[in-house]
């Protein structure tokens, strides 16, 4: 699935091209999804009880990322702004302390923990 995230890749992103947080958001989404997939694989092998609370949040993030972000319908036409906002909504599943690939100024501006 990661290669399908072309809307968040390449050199045509960032301040002056898209939104200033684009590159950081892209990197964090890739990282969080990867860690979430790892947590889900571990749960299959050892069971959910073997996961830490943080691992469980990453697994939840991975499920939500696949369902809401990657699996958009064929006729869904999100703007890059809507795509970034959705990314931030999903990153809200994770504690701010886990978002180490995003500058504090962007976290201050865009991060809102999930309720």
Secondary structure, DSSP 8 states (H G I E B T S, - for coil): -GGG-GGG-SSS-SBTTB-TTHHHHHHHHHHHHHHHHHHHHHHHHH-GGGS-HHHHHHHHHHHHIIIIIIT--TT----HHHHHHHHHHHHTTS-GGG-TTS-HHHHHHH-----
